């Protein structure tokens, strides 16, 4: 399993409230191999810090975990 495989994608989204288009904030969804709570906390803080430096005051971060036995690269699973 790659130690530092952290894919990053930028997906466009729109906020809709009461049928109207409204400004929305970034929702960052991180898919990765589990690295523990301390690393997850540091990653979330780093993402938040970079977004704030870019002038984005509000954001949310969520993590989903790949399981090595369910992740395939070139037809071969990692687990």
BELHUCOR-V176619 format. One record per residue. N is the residue number from 0. RES is the residue in one letter. SS is DSSP state (A for helix, B for strand, O for the rest). Layout:
# BELHUCOR-V176619
n;res;ss
N;RES;SS
N;RES;SS
This chain:
# BELHUCOR-V176619
n;res;ss
0;X;O
1;X;O
2;X;O
3;X;O
4;X;O
5;X;O
6;X;O
7;X;O
8;X;O
9;X;O
10;X;O
11;X;O
12;X;O
13;X;O
14;X;B
15;X;B
16;X;B
17;X;O
18;X;O
19;X;B
20;X;B
21;X;B
22;X;O
23;X;O
24;X;O
25;X;B
26;X;B
27;X;B
28;X;B
29;X;B
30;X;B
31;X;B
32;X;B
33;X;O
34;X;O
35;X;O
36;X;A
37;X;A
38;X;A
39;X;A
40;X;A
41;X;A
42;X;A
43;X;A
44;X;A
45;X;A
46;X;A
47;X;A
48;X;A
49;X;A
50;X;A
51;X;A
52;X;A
53;X;O
54;X;O
55;X;O
56;X;O
57;X;O
58;X;B
59;X;B
60;X;B
61;X;B
62;X;B
63;X;B
64;X;B
65;X;B
66;X;O
67;X;A
68;X;A
69;X;A
70;X;O
71;X;B
72;X;B
73;X;O
74;X;O
75;X;B
76;X;B
77;X;O
78;X;O
